[in-house]
């Protein structure tokens, strides 16, 4: 099993009042990829991290095997969601992948 964790900060120009709506859209659409992207088993999304956090939102996914991470990244459904609901609004992306 492989875990793919990504964290982002909202772009500075994103108004505070708009962040919850954007995070909800990110979460709903990323979670909707389960069953559409082969090898993607689970998707969790953190919308309200603790104040001690360095990033605003996080994606936590579980995939079947290491090669599924690369396939997920280029899958057309994932690219469409990322290009529509994530990339236009975030910056400072960090990623951690690990296998257990």
Secondary structure, DSSP 8 states (H G I E B T S, - for coil): -EEEEEEEEE-TTS-HHHHHHHHHHHHHHHHTTTTTSTTEEEEEEESS--TT-SSSEEEEEEESSHHHHHHHHH-HHHHHHIIIIITTTEEEEEEEEEE-
